Amino acid sequence: MYPKWLIVLAIEIVLSAGQLPILDSRCYLENGGSAENFIVSEDIRVDSVIGQLKINGDPSPNGNINLSLRERDRNAPVAIDPGTKDLILTSKLDKEGELGPASVYVNVVCDRKHSDGIPSFIIPVNIRVQDVNDNNPKWIGAPYTINLSEVTVKGTRILQGARAVDADQPGPYSTVEYQVLPGPFSDYVDFVNPLEGTLQLKKSLDYEQLKNFTVKLRAQDQGNPPKFSDTFLRVFITDADDQNPKFKYDSYTSEFPPLGKIGRLRIYPESIRAWDQDDGLQAEIRYSINPSPESRYFSINPKTGDIDLITSFEVQKTTLVLKATQVDNKDRYALATLTIMRAGSSNGGVVGGGGGGKYEENIRNEQTVRNDQIAGTSSTNVNIDRTPKIQFIQPKYEARVREDVPAGARLIALPTNKPSERYLQYTILDKAQNEIFEIGQFGEVILKKALDYEKAIRHVFRVMASDGISNATCQVIIDVLNVNEWDPRFRQPYYRFRFPSRDVMNISTPMALGKIEAADGDRGENINFNLRGQYASHFVIDPNGVIWLKDPLEGFIKKELSLIATATDSGQRTTTVPVTLVMEAETSQAHFPSLFSLVAAVFIIFVFVVILISIFIFKRKSSQVHSNLPSSMQSSAGLVSQEKRLMNGHMIDSTQEQLNFLHAGSNLSPGASSIAATIDAQAQTLGALARSGYRGRFYTQPPQNDDIEKDSISNSETTTTRDMNRATDPRNKKLSWQHEEFQKNDVSGSLDLNGSTENNLIVYF
């Protein structure tokens, strides 16, 4: 047995081994990984604890490990709190990388204490920064200033460059929404789409009422709460030529110089003056006198409006129509009347005399007075009507108006010889035009409904004026001027044309590839086409929209070419559409002249095969029928002869014989077997005839079981008995295998072969 001291020593060694660790796990990660990962928000404050390193061991001064950062990571924005496993933030983090790093990667060095010769452990630490909504959207190019014409149509996109950028990472924190903040003029503009910085006009402008305005714009992200920035949009309204000139007074008066003298007229209530109502334009005005019989006696200064009598003539009163026209737009003008009377006339003075009679009527009345005086007749006996009837200054008025003139605009004035009377009534005699135009209280034509050049290019109607005593009519012609308000529109949203590649490699003349079509809603517009793109120089498009290949495409690797087709009308409105040209490889169909030739060839081959098959089937059936008939049953016509043969002293029909001997017993003698074989061959021949078209000559009637008892051939060892007198047996009936014409033949019966009835085989046709 072992010594006692040896046993005690072994026990002590075992106990000592149980107290020591089997493996030193210091500087290993607790989770068994190879690196540490932390996720922190970018708004974490400096000196905050990012996290605790999950490293086995005690880093305290009395512990068993030392933790530190690698030498090259000493400038990192993190540090290890001495004596702990805490990772401390030493500088700010920023996901956008502006105020600090967007991520941190350092190496932690772990040393085991009291373990000489063991190398340090390197533990990678990855710190990822999480984005927060810490940036406000920033406007680019703000504030904004634009100029708008007062005739800008509602819905027009007036600003497309408004844009704000959020520096946060892509997502809801960087998605910017736009809005117009409530304010005094916020109803004039708005954003087309909250996610796009495109502004559109919501309300019509009028320079005479509003010359500029400012609105406040806001851009905010989708954070919670959102971050936002504000800016301003200042809009300056420019005046447009949408107003006619205007005289200070609608009517003026004056008096003639003493009879026989000429010179400048004195105008009441003040000198003639007119101005452009478009304050922003203030177009220069030119004065003139509308042609009339009296106008040749007067002249007017086109710039000042001063009027001179250049030729003296005898008349008590006359009326001139004055016209003030814009120099830059002959369609913009105003009218006024000037009534000229002689001093002391019956109208009671010059100032405010008003009225103004017809020139011809006054001359006629004065001549009547003079004639009466010459004849010695008192002028008081002559009844002269001094009250003029109402009359338009011109029998016809014409004006040209743009189709985009808004409703409510005054188009043209219709002056009468009673401009100072306010109780005149005007009526448009055409009911259809009455829905589009109306006449104001001063005789001006007012637009009630917007014009449309595409529906009507001219409006003609008559206007009646009434003063309660007399009526007058005139014709008004309004010519509508076309305004380019429609963009060209393509028939298809995109075009794709295919062509064989072999056709475009070597061409000598331009080759048509396809046609695009576009239309314009404006009447009479001519559309011009143009191609743009990388390979547009190889193609050309004609005025009809046909795309032509003018240069060969030899050496091109691409199978698809993308172009942009542009349609432009006369007003420089453009629309584009993508055009794709696909080059296809040559297929086997190119070896055939055409699809029609291929179909024709297949059809001819098919007909030829059908004819051959039909001829083969016909010959096959004919040869089969003739080969199966015995010589005694074939005739020149190919029919079975009805020859009768003699059997045991009796004449029997050959067909009847064949049908009566259709079956035999299983034990036939050699003689009977020979007869049965002959009968069986003849029966097969008859069946073939029946199937080949002779069913009209033979028909079947199955025999009744009660009428046939011994329809068989019997065999014995020595004798074969045949009963030839079946017609006399009352139990048997004649089998009707023949047609009626054969039943007329003198056949008294059929053969009956007596024998065994156990193995009978009956065949019916």
Secondary structure, DSSP 8 states (H G I E B T S, - for coil): ---HHHHHHHHHHHHHHHHS-SS--TTSBTTS-S-EEEEEETT--TT-EEEE--BSS--STTSSEEEEE-GGGTTSSEEE-TTS-EEEE-S---TTSSSS-SEEEEEEEEEETT-TT---EEEEEEEEEE--S----EESS-SEEEEEETT--TT-EEE----EE--S-SSTTT--EEEE--STTTTSEEESSTTS--EEE-S---TTT-SEEEEEEEEE-S-SS--EEEEEEEEEEE--S-S-EEESSSEEEEE--STT--EE---BSS---EEES-TTT---EEEEE---TTGGGEEE-TTT--EEE-S----SEEEEEEEEEESS-TT-EEEEEEEEE-TT-TTT-STT------HHHHHHHHHHHHHHHHTT--GGGS----S----BS-SEEEEEEETT--TT-EEEE--BS-TT-S--EEEES-HHHHTTEEE-TTSEEEE-S---TTT-SEEEEEEEEE-SS-EEEEEEEEEEE-------EESSS-EEEEEEHHHHHS-SS-EEEEE--EE-SSTT---EEEEESTTGGGEEE-TT-EEEE-S--TT---SEEEEEEEEE-TT--EEEEEEEEEEE---GGGGSS-HHHHHHHHHHHHHHHHHHHHHHHHHHHHHHHHHHS-GGG--TTS-----EEEETTEEEEHHHHHHH-S---SS--HHHHHHHHHHHHHHHHHHHHHHTT-TTTB------TTT-S--S----SS---EE--GGG-TT------B-HHHHTS------EE---SSS------
